[in-house]
Amino acid sequence: MIGRVLAFMTRHGAPLNTIVNHLRRRTSYVRATEVMAILGVTRNTLCDWINAGILPAFRIGKNNVCDPAELADFLETRRTGVCQVDS
């Protein structure tokens, strides 16, 4: 259920702060399918990031999962600001 909420928030343009706060309150791990929806990436990209150590995750059985607090940190550290162009 929580994964569906996060995916819905992401698809409908919820502010990043809202998604990060939701992740920080979460107590269960975030499954790979949820992470893909939140980040808007494919399974291949997600696996590449995990294997390269870009995104912190670990395996439970055959599934990659992320700690919600670590995913929130990942989102916050990769936040970009508005780019200003000098005229």
C-alpha positions in Angstrom: 0.0 0.0 0.0 2.7 2.5 0.9 4.5 1.7 -2.3 1.4 2.6 -4.3 1.1 5.9 -2.4 4.7 6.8 -3.2 4.3 5.8 -6.8 1.1 7.9 -7.1 2.8 10.9 -5.4 5.8 10.6 -7.8 3.6 10.2 -11.0 1.5 13.2 -10.0 4.4 15.6 -9.3 4.4 15.6 -5.5 7.2 17.9 -4.2 10.4 16.1 -3.4 10.1 17.1 0.3 6.8 15.3 0.6 8.3 12.1 -0.9 11.4 12.4 1.3 9.3 13.0 4.5 7.1 10.0 3.6 10.2 7.8 3.2 11.7 9.0 6.5 8.5 7.9 8.3 8.4 4.5 6.7 9.4 1.5 8.7 9.5 -1.2 6.0 12.1 -1.6 3.3 11.4 -0.2 -0.2 11.2 -2.8 -2.9 13.0 -2.4 -6.3 9.7 -1.8 -8.1 8.8 1.0 -5.7 12.3 2.6 -6.1 12.0 2.4 -9.9 8.7 4.2 -9.7 10.0 6.9 -7.3 13.2 7.5 -9.4 11.5 7.0 -12.8 14.2 4.6 -14.0 14.2 1.2 -15.5 15.1 -2.1 -13.8 18.4 -2.1 -15.8 19.3 1.4 -14.6 18.4 0.6 -11.0 20.6 -2.6 -11.1 23.5 -0.7 -12.7 23.3 2.0 -9.9 23.1 -0.7 -7.2 26.0 -2.7 -8.7 28.1 0.5 -9.0 27.4 1.5 -5.4 25.6 4.7 -6.5 22.4 3.6 -4.7 22.6 1.9 -1.4 20.7 -1.4 -1.4 20.9 -5.0 -0.4 19.4 -8.3 -1.3 16.8 -10.3 0.6 16.5 -13.5 -1.3 16.3 -12.7 -5.0 15.1 -9.1 -4.4 16.9 -5.8 -4.1 15.6 -3.6 -1.3 16.5 -0.2 0.0 16.4 1.2 3.5 13.8 4.1 3.3 16.1 6.5 5.2 19.0 5.8 2.9 16.8 6.3 -0.1 15.6 9.6 1.3 19.3 10.6 1.8 20.0 9.6 -1.8 17.2 11.8 -3.1 18.3 14.8 -1.0 21.9 14.6 -2.0 21.1 14.4 -5.6 18.6 17.3 -5.6 19.4 19.9 -8.2 18.6 23.6 -8.0 17.4 26.0 -10.6 20.2 26.7 -13.0 20.7 30.4 -13.8 22.1 31.4 -17.1 24.2 34.6 -17.3 23.0 37.0 -20.0 
